Amino acid sequence: MITRRLRRSPFFIRLFNWEYWSFNMVYSWIMPVWFVLAARARSFFFFSAANPSIEYGGFLMESKKKIYDLLDPVVYPPTLYFAAGTEAAAVRRVITTMGMQFPLIAKPDIGGQGRGVKLLQSPADIDSYACTQVDFLIQAYIPYPNEVGIFYYRFPGAEKGHISGVVEKKMLAVTGDGLASIRTLLLRNPRYVLQMSALEKQYGATLEEVLPAGEYRELVPYGNHARGALFTDSTHLVTPALEAMMDKLCKSIPGFHYGRLDIRYKDWDSLCKGESFAVIELNGAGSEPTHMYDPKHSLFFAWKEIIRHWVILWKISRANHANGHSYMTQKEGLQMFRDNKQFMKKLAAIGA
């Protein structure tokens, strides 16, 4: 009994499941591969040439607003940009003028690990979020029930690209049994145990509510691994139709060759046809092959996938460099990392 209790503690959940390990714990073992690739490219910052139209190639500190501007407006949700310090009244006024309805999604213009992404249900939520000290976006909420991350790459000059990974995301949610409280239901799932602190802060006494049998309650509507979503490797579902749809979509994005698109969609058949979907995020050179976070995969599988994608990134960057796209200088690259370190502190202040 003691052993079972210990294994349910956050420490042991993280210890026995590599998917919760820190970035350094996962990546430090394979960093020599990155150094070899950098040496062959003669630049530690070779990745910056992968997607020439995106700041820093989309590795860090890229503006979501500038990325959305590269997309056809029909493929992403209506989105508004606000500079840090914009008064809440001005934010509400613009939202009303644009005819946007609640719920809405708010997110920092420069993001990281889902920090600062919040569901806004009322004008009061806007007032609270507008106090943030970073530039932010307010976006229409896409009600499609499914979310997927599709990793896509295309070598410069190639007619067709490739899908190298697909991850389906199951949001943090519970289903009532008519007896147990939401809190009890959450504590039965080790994945959710790690989110209890944030959930208690957000929901408070609501966690003591007992849901009727069969009632489904989504508590975190974001497909983010760091915020409790379950990632499932669905790469096997890739079809020629999906590849053709992704080719059409990604080739329409100027200068985009490598990254992951996070997409909300109605159903799989519609997505493959390019119907009933919305791109909610486009991530560039800093994208992880997130299908590796499927609990069925080992750390060795993750290392293999990371290295495979690093090599693809290196090849694309080298090709773009040969076509005249420069790498970041060492000074620019080091400044990017310093800026990111400071920005992450601001995001941490916003909270989950």
Sequence and secondary structure as in RCSB ss.txt:
>XXXX:A:sequence
MITRRLRRSPFFIRLFNWEYWSFNMVYSWIMPVWFVLAARARSFFFFSAANPSIEYGGFLMESKKKIYDLLDPVV
YPPTLYFAAGTEAAAVRRVITTMGMQFPLIAKPDIGGQGRGVKLLQSPADIDSYACTQVDFLIQAYIPYPNEVGI
FYYRFPGAEKGHISGVVEKKMLAVTGDGLASIRTLLLRNPRYVLQMSALEKQYGATLEEVLPAGEYRELVPYGNH
ARGALFTDSTHLVTPALEAMMDKLCKSIPGFHYGRLDIRYKDWDSLCKGESFAVIELNGAGSEPTHMYDPKHSLF
FAWKEIIRHWVILWKISRANHANGHSYMTQKEGLQMFRDNKQFMKKLAAIGA
>XXXX:A:secstr
 HHHHHHTSHHHHHHT GGGS HHHHHGGGHHHHHHHHHHHT TTGGGGSSTTSGGGGSSS  HHHHHTTS GGG
S  EEEE TT  HHHHHHHHHHHT  SSEEEEESS STTTT EEE SHHHHHHHTT SS EEEEE    SEEEEE
EEE  TT S  EEEEEEEEE EEEE  SSSBHHHHHHTSHHHHTTHHHHHHHHGGGGG B  TT EEEEE S  G
GGT EEEE GGG  HHHHHHHHHHHHTSTT  EEEEEEEES HHHHHTT SEEEEEEE TT   GGGGSTTS HH
HHHHHHHHHHHHHHHHHHHHHHTT     HHHHHHHHHHHHHHHHHHHHH  
